[in-house]
């Protein structure tokens, strides 16, 4: 479990059987999706560095369009993935954040303090380290946020390789830190990566948001009107200059959530939020994120020189993720424990916390996404991809090897 203050406050109530089942399903999907994600990234690298490269490049630039009447949207396939399908990913992230904030691990101050402080330190220190390497280069500094995020699917995929040796509390803390990471990344994208704002489009988006809010106020729990308005909102945001994926965030936060454990019998059969989250999760884990990785991780390695590998931008990303993430997270956790404000989850000591911090250095999905926003020019983007892939590989290997060495083997019961 995530941290609680000293035991004098009393034990935390155990999770219900329903909550335990939901957590087990969440971890299963994320871990399996992480393995598929890794495979998709490797396939992208294979295609980009083989005779398949021309076809791979042509597939990414394949023009696709949809339209109704005079309203038409034409984009290359890569943009449809990054602007369209990733909006569904951000919708799922927003659903998870809202559920956790209302009825999950972020619902109370005691549950919130450890992951919130650790995640914040794990964002701030990598950003500072990246800045230390790139402060003299205004172009490179556009990507200061690239090394601030944790890829939950990739990290849980590595943890799954350790089997039952991993305590549930470690999985919960890692997931919660990653959720807070995602929330901070969403705020960063909204504040720092908008461009060419269109006031009419923003006004239309505001009107759609108002309509969704009114549906909430009238306690409408049917998903269809929210999803239809969400599509309209995506078009408005796409035309507004704010990144279109934020429409997914706004829609997710406005989907109503009813806690079934506290609902009046026969009044609400299920939470619309949880119903949509369960429906989307397999599609995001097994299709959308692997497709994003396949489309964005195809770095051509043949032209990379030692000078490219040791340039300030990729080195800054590697140092920020591999060193900054664990130092920020573990330092914050140790400080909170020393002050008596939080304690480590059950089954975790300082060595296990260090392993968790190392795995949080796996940036990947969100890091690649922010890089695509920060660097429109190919050279800078390729440098960022090189840094993200290198850092994620190093963090995965170090974190997995460290935890394999320090986590105790499960005890066998019976003769």
Secondary structure, DSSP 4 states (H G I P E B T S, - for coil): ----S-GGG-PPPPPPHHHHHHHHHHHHHHHHHHHHHHHHHHHHHHHHTSTTHHHHHHHHT-EEEEEETTEEEEEEHHHIIIIIIHHHHHHHHHHHHHHHHHHSTTSSHHHHHHHHHHHHHHHHHHHHHHHHHHTT-HHHHTTTTGGG---HHHHHHHHHTTGGGS-HHHHHHHHHHHHHHHHHHHHHHHHHS--S--HHHHHHHHHHHHHHHHHHHTT---HHHHHHHHHHHHHHHHTTTS-THHHHHHHHHHS----TTTSPTTT-SS-HHHHHHHHHHHHIIIIIHHHHHHHH-----TT--HHHHTSHHHHHHHHIIIIIHHHHHHHHHHHHHHHTS--PPTT--HHHHHHHHHHTT--THHHHHHHHHH--SHHHHHHHHHHHHHHHHHHHHHHHHHHHHHSPPPPPP--
